[in-house]
């Protein structure tokens, strides 16, 4: 048993197979905003009769991720050195960093590396995906929502090759909301590509908040997860929670919709304190590792929507679909919705371009 910090521990081998600032910041925002507009144009051209430029799309996507890295060291240092009594999120960063460090040191991670500030692509991700595919919840599902991260790529493939609809968010919700991919509209030779970010942009159908869709299963990535309670930590950007909240608003999911994550066995964490979780944190019902399936019977209530008083102005400015939803709700209700405290957004992953 390894201690992550006082009160937090991880067990790399659970025995049972089944468990029931400044001018710089302003300049950075301008750069990101400008590139997002270009990114949106690249991604929308394929729907206008113009050939989709996959190289330009991927290049711009990687550039957007890299721009935000300028503040990575400063932000990470600030979070990790925060006083846990004054910063309610500091304990999460301790667990994340320890987990990322362990996965790197023990070579439990696969490309893209380093895994810091990512949903880690772990050794055995395909085996965990096969465990997930054996679940009744997956086999009977018609529509499966899967996060766009590397370790869940095989799940996206199994969804499409299993004649199901794949619902996946657009990268960091930059250009819109979700895309739907349908296997019967894809050629067999394009299914593998359709599981990548470029393929989603190329073959997916973008949907909005008015789409009538019922999601039968949600798959999310994790940095760490507690098998006893279903408490989960992502990479710290909050997109899984925002996506979940917007799907609740659409009526696409409810409390009964299963939430599943796939992780390496080392990512099973003991004693994530339930009392410190935020109201918008999404718990998981089922955990699939390369070696086992864990039913958490989570006691944690699932979020009921977007908690606007927790959403910072910075995050709202970052995501157009959230601004659209807030404007719509304010118009319909005739009252202004609250806004959460300001924040310095957490770092995003640096992705090295292939040579």
C-alpha positions, 0 to 999 in steps of 0.5 A: 500500500502506497501513501499518496498523502496523509489520508490518501492511499492507492493499492496497485493490486486489489485482490478481488476480481469484482467489487460490488494574472497579468498582461501575459494572461490577457495576451494568452487569452487573445491568442487562444481566442483568435486560434479558436475562431480559425479552428472553428472555420477549419472544422466547419468547412467539410459541411460546406462542400469544401474538402475537409483539411485534416492536416490543418485541423489537427495542426490547429488543434495541437497548437491550441493545446500547446498555447495554454501550456505557457502557464502550466508550471506556474499554475501547477505550482500554485495549486500544489502549494495552496493551503488546503484550508483556504483552497478547496481544490488543493487536495485533488491536485496532490492526488493527480500529481502523485498518480501522474508521477507514479504512472510515469515512473513505473511505465504504466503510461503509453503515448502521449507522454508525459501523462501529466495534465491528461487523462492517462493513456494506460498500459492495458487500455484495450483490455479494459475496453474489452471488459467494458464491452462485456457489460450488459449496460454496453451490450444493450446500449443504443447510444454511448457517450464516450470521452475523446481521450486516448485510453478510451479510443478502443471503446469508441471503436467497439461502439461503432463496430458494434452498430451503436451510435457514438456521442463524443464531445468536440475537443474541449468544447471549442467549436461546439458541443457534441458530435454523433457518429453512426456506424451505418453511415461509415464505411468499414475502412473509415471506422478506425479513423472515425475514433480519432479527433480528426475522424470525429470532425470529418465524419461526425454530425454536430448536434446542439442543445435542442437535439432529441437523443437518449444516451444509454451509457456514459463513459468518462476518463479518470486520473484516479477513482475510488472503487469503494465509493465511485468518487472520481478525479479527472484531469482538472478542467471540469469538462466531464462535469459540464458535458454531464450537466448539459446532457441533463439539461437536454433530457438525454440522461437521468440518475439511472444512466450508468457512468463507467470509467476505464483505468489502470489498476494503479489508478484505484485510489483509497479514501477520496474524501466524500465530504470534500467533493463538489456538488458537480463532481460526477461519480462512477457506477462501474470501473473497468480495469485490465483485470477486473470489473468493479461495481461501486454502488456509489452513494454519491448523488449525481449532478442535476445540471449546470451549477452556474454559481460554481462556473467561473467567468473564465470558463464561461468565456472559454466555452461558447455552448455554455454561453448559449445555454446560459443566455437561453435560460436567462431569456426563458426565466427572465432572471439573471443566473449567478456566476461563480468566482474567478479562477485561473484555469488549470493547465492543458496538455502539451502535445508534441507533434509527430515528426 
